[in-house]
């Protein structure tokens, strides 16, 4: 069957600034049950000039906060799509600067099968006409993260984390300078480098229009602390020893508990427990290049970069 092309809407970019809010789709926030399109800054996928899909709705079937949530579903008037372009899109009245930003939501997906949709939670820069990054629940039960390299290539990485249907998950993206980190239920699952500049102008909850539904609730923008808020950077030091090919770590106030190391494409290549205040991590088997390490203590975590050569 020939696919009917649905439109990736290009909207007007707004004045840059700061945003902080939580949306749980409740009546007290000005939401009503039914089509999300045009409600409080939300829009849906276009089907032609001035027309939109109609089944992406505010629902009272499931919720983690209050009684309502956003439900994104298959639009049966159209076939399955080659990418996740069907859904509900939130447009910031004031775009969110990337550095120091946090985006999170609770997500629950009802079907995991060969005929079900891939569902994504993505952040978009409309001025550049591109996704910045997104987190994907694929139909096979795996969670992927994707980052646009700014050169027309999307880097897609398997986090190694699986999901189960009819289960709520909290997903979160944090951006600090050019580094983006992805979390599922407060566990770091991947990290990458942000290329698309400037600001987040839109958030998308969408799918590729096959079977199954997803519920989204407690959608937050900069309305929670960064995961590293308790980490005392003055008490932590690191040093890459070129001669011994080791990464040396030291925390003077609290014991080290874990280290995860990712390559520049966001693929995790090491996940190891640590004990004590000092640690030596052997990188002799790593290829030469830049790596990102996430070092955790009981008080929080720190993300560092190092060059293995």
C-alpha distance (Angstrom), angle and dihedral (degrees) to the residues before:
residue distance angle dihedral
X1 . . .
X2 3.78 . .
X3 3.77 111.4 .
X4 3.79 118.3 -121.5
X5 3.77 107.5 -134.2
X6 3.78 114.4 -124.5
X7 3.77 117.3 -156.9
X8 3.80 126.9 -105.5
X9 3.79 95.4 -145.2
X10 3.77 119.1 -130.5
X11 3.77 109.2 -152.8
X12 3.77 133.4 -173.6
X13 3.79 115.4 -84.4
X14 3.79 113.7 -125.4
X15 3.80 135.1 -147.4
X16 3.78 112.0 -66.6
X17 3.79 120.0 -111.8
X18 3.77 145.9 113.2
X19 3.79 128.8 -52.1
X20 3.80 130.6 -171.0
X21 3.77 121.8 171.4
X22 3.78 149.1 124.5
X23 3.80 121.8 -137.2
X24 3.81 119.3 -163.3
X25 3.84 96.5 161.0
X26 3.79 94.9 -118.4
X27 3.81 127.0 155.4
X28 3.81 88.6 -116.9
X29 3.82 87.7 62.9
X30 3.81 91.6 52.7
X31 3.82 98.7 -97.0
X32 3.80 125.2 136.7
X33 3.80 128.8 -164.2
X34 3.80 113.3 -93.9
X35 3.80 138.0 39.8
X36 3.82 111.2 17.2
X37 3.81 92.5 -154.0
X38 3.84 111.6 118.0
X39 3.81 93.6 4.8
X40 3.83 112.3 131.8
X41 3.79 97.6 -33.0
X42 3.82 97.7 -36.9
X43 3.78 125.3 128.7
X44 3.80 134.8 175.2
X45 3.80 137.2 -143.1
X46 3.79 114.9 -58.4
X47 3.80 120.6 -124.6
X48 3.80 96.9 -174.2
X49 3.81 139.5 -35.5
X50 3.79 106.6 -25.7
X51 3.82 95.4 -11.7
X52 3.79 129.8 107.6
X53 3.79 142.4 -178.8
X54 3.80 111.7 -88.4
X55 3.81 109.6 -157.1
X56 3.82 101.4 75.2
X57 3.78 97.5 100.9
X58 3.78 150.7 169.2
X59 3.82 103.1 -108.8
X60 3.81 136.7 -172.9
X61 3.83 94.0 -155.0
X62 3.83 97.5 95.8
X63 3.81 135.9 10.7
X64 3.80 142.5 161.5
X65 3.82 94.0 -166.8
X66 3.81 118.1 36.3
X67 3.81 119.4 -30.3
X68 3.82 105.5 -60.9
X69 3.80 137.5 67.0
X70 3.80 139.8 168.0
X71 3.82 112.4 -91.8
X72 3.80 118.2 -160.7
X73 3.80 115.9 -168.1
X74 3.79 145.2 166.1
X75 3.80 115.1 -70.2
X76 3.80 98.7 -138.7
X77 3.82 93.2 -163.3
X78 3.80 87.9 70.9
X79 3.81 133.7 50.4
X80 3.77 126.7 -117.0
X81 3.78 113.8 -68.5
X82 3.80 132.0 -134.3
X83 3.81 92.0 -123.7
X84 3.79 138.5 22.7
X85 3.82 99.5 -88.2
X86 3.83 101.4 131.6
X87 3.78 117.8 90.0
X88 3.79 148.6 61.6
X89 3.82 121.6 -41.8
X90 3.79 125.6 -163.1
X91 3.82 116.4 -150.1
X92 3.78 116.9 -156.4
X93 3.81 113.1 -132.7
X94 3.81 84.1 -151.0
X95 3.84 112.9 29.6
X96 3.79 117.2 -125.2
X97 3.83 119.2 -117.4
X98 3.78 108.8 -125.1
X99 3.80 101.1 -134.3
X100 3.80 109.5 88.4
X101 3.80 94.3 4.3
X102 3.81 125.7 142.3
X103 3.82 126.3 -165.4
X104 3.80 122.1 -176.3
X105 3.81 142.1 160.3
X106 3.78 142.6 169.7
X107 3.83 112.5 -114.8
X108 3.82 131.7 -170.5
X109 3.82 121.5 -177.2
X110 3.79 121.5 -162.8
X111 3.80 104.2 -157.1
X112 3.80 137.2 40.9
X113 3.81 111.8 -177.4
X114 3.79 143.7 111.2
X115 3.81 88.7 -88.0
X116 3.80 98.2 47.4
X117 3.78 129.3 102.3
X118 3.76 131.1 -103.2
X119 3.82 108.1 -120.3
X120 3.79 123.6 -154.3
X121 3.80 140.8 -169.4
X122 3.79 106.7 -156.5
X123 3.80 142.1 171.7
X124 3.80 119.7 -142.3
X125 3.80 139.9 -162.8
X126 3.80 103.1 -154.0
X127 3.80 93.7 -171.6
X128 3.81 89.6 61.1
X129 3.82 89.3 39.6
X130 3.78 92.7 -130.0
X131 3.78 147.0 101.8
X132 3.80 112.3 -105.5
X133 3.80 93.9 -158.1
X134 3.76 141.5 -36.2
X135 3.77 144.0 -169.3
X136 3.80 117.7 -131.7
X137 3.81 133.6 -158.0
X138 3.80 101.9 -158.9
X139 3.82 125.8 -153.2
X140 3.81 91.7 -108.7
X141 3.80 94.9 61.9
X142 3.80 98.8 -99.1
X143 3.79 129.5 123.5
X144 3.79 118.1 -136.1
X145 3.79 133.1 -179.3
X146 3.78 124.1 -148.6
X147 3.80 130.6 -163.6
X148 3.81 126.0 -174.6
X149 3.80 110.2 -129.7
X150 3.83 91.7 -153.0
X151 3.80 91.5 -116.6
X152 3.78 98.4 85.2
X153 3.81 95.3 -86.6
X154 3.79 124.7 112.9
X155 3.79 114.0 -152.5
X156 3.84 109.5 -146.3
X157 3.79 119.2 -166.3
X158 3.79 131.3 -175.9
X159 3.81 108.7 -129.7
X160 3.79 91.9 -157.3
X161 3.81 88.2 -123.7
X162 3.80 121.2 121.1
X163 3.80 130.3 -155.2
X164 3.80 134.7 -148.9
X165 3.78 127.1 -142.1
X166 3.82 120.8 -105.5
X167 3.81 91.1 22.1
X168 3.80 126.3 119.7
X169 3.82 116.6 -126.7
X170 3.77 128.3 -176.5
X171 3.80 111.2 -139.5
X172 3.79 125.2 -171.1
X173 3.80 140.1 -178.2
X174 3.81 121.6 -162.4
X175 3.80 125.0 -171.4
X176 3.80 122.9 -160.9
X177 3.80 114.9 173.5
X178 3.83 103.2 -48.4
X179 3.81 96.6 -23.1
X180 3.81 122.2 96.9
X181 3.80 121.9 -168.5
X182 3.81 126.5 -164.9
X183 3.82 125.5 -150.5
X184 3.79 134.8 -172.1
X185 3.82 114.0 -164.6
X186 3.83 88.9 -14.6
X187 3.83 92.8 -55.3
X188 3.80 116.7 121.6
X189 3.82 108.3 -120.6
X190 3.81 104.5 167.8
X191 3.77 145.3 -8.0
X192 3.79 134.0 -156.8
X193 3.79 146.8 162.0
X194 3.80 121.2 -88.8
X195 3.82 113.5 -136.2
X196 3.83 104.4 168.3
X197 3.83 105.2 89.6
X198 3.78 138.3 -138.1
X199 3.82 117.9 15.4
X200 3.78 149.4 -12.8
X201 3.79 107.3 -108.5
X202 3.79 100.3 171.0
X203 3.81 141.4 19.7
X204 3.81 119.3 -149.7
X205 3.79 130.5 -156.9
X206 3.78 103.2 -174.1
X207 3.80 149.3 142.0
X208 3.81 141.3 -160.2
X209 3.81 94.8 -105.1
X210 3.77 103.0 -105.7
X211 3.82 124.5 121.8
X212 3.80 128.4 -48.8
X213 3.79 135.7 50.5
X214 3.79 135.0 -113.6
X215 3.80 128.4 -152.5
X216 3.81 120.5 -152.2
X217 3.79 124.4 -165.9
X218 3.79 142.2 159.3
X219 3.82 92.1 30.7
X220 3.80 106.9 -173.4
X221 3.78 134.4 -168.9
X222 3.82 116.5 -168.0
X223 3.80 88.0 -30.6
X224 3.79 97.5 122.8
X225 3.77 138.2 51.1
X226 3.78 121.2 -88.5
X227 3.77 112.9 -104.2
X228 3.81 90.6 -113.1
X229 3.80 96.6 54.7
X230 3.81 96.3 118.1
X231 3.79 97.6 40.3
X232 3.79 112.0 115.1
X233 3.80 102.6 -144.0
X234 3.80 90.9 -173.4
X235 3.81 89.2 63.8
X236 3.81 94.7 50.4
X237 3.80 129.2 75.6
X238 3.77 134.1 174.2
X239 3.79 135.1 -172.9
X240 3.80 133.0 -179.4
X241 3.82 111.1 -138.9
X242 3.79 106.8 -150.1
X243 3.80 93.6 -169.4
X244 3.81 96.9 54.2
X245 3.85 95.1 29.5
X246 3.80 90.7 -128.1
X247 3.78 136.0 130.9
X248 3.80 109.9 -133.8
X249 3.83 117.5 -151.8
X250 3.79 130.4 -173.5
X251 3.80 132.8 177.8
X252 3.79 114.5 -176.1
X253 3.83 99.0 -168.7
X254 3.81 108.4 34.7
X255 3.80 136.2 21.4
X256 3.79 122.3 -96.1
X257 3.81 113.5 -116.3
X258 3.81 109.7 177.2
X259 3.79 145.6 0.1
X260 3.79 128.8 -159.0
X261 3.81 120.7 -173.7
X262 3.81 124.5 -161.2
X263 3.78 131.6 -173.9
X264 3.82 120.0 -126.9
X265 3.82 90.9 -89.8
X266 3.80 90.3 59.0
X267 3.82 97.4 -106.8
X268 3.79 112.2 145.1
X269 3.79 109.8 -128.5
X270 3.81 100.7 168.9
X271 3.80 134.9 31.7
X272 3.78 113.2 170.9
X273 3.80 138.2 160.3
X274 3.80 118.7 -122.3
X275 3.80 133.1 -158.7
X276 3.77 132.3 -166.0
X277 3.78 129.6 17.2
X278 3.80 96.7 -71.1
X279 3.77 131.9 49.8
X280 3.78 139.8 176.4
X281 3.81 117.2 -152.5
X282 3.80 117.4 -161.5
X283 3.83 112.5 -136.4
X284 3.79 98.0 170.0
X285 3.81 91.8 117.3
X286 3.81 93.4 51.2
X287 3.76 120.9 101.4
X288 3.78 115.5 -114.4
X289 3.78 111.9 -89.8
X290 3.80 146.3 80.0
X291 3.80 119.8 -43.7
X292 3.79 135.4 -175.1
X293 3.80 119.1 -141.0
X294 3.79 128.0 -165.7
X295 3.81 109.5 -155.8
X296 3.81 117.8 -167.8
X297 3.79 133.3 -161.4
X298 3.79 131.4 171.9
X299 3.81 88.0 -91.1
X300 3.80 98.4 52.3
X301 3.79 140.5 -73.2
X302 3.78 140.8 -76.0
X303 3.80 129.3 -151.7
X304 3.80 116.3 -143.7
X305 3.80 136.6 173.9
X306 3.78 126.3 -141.4
X307 3.79 137.7 175.6
X308 3.79 117.5 -127.8
X309 3.82 110.6 -156.1
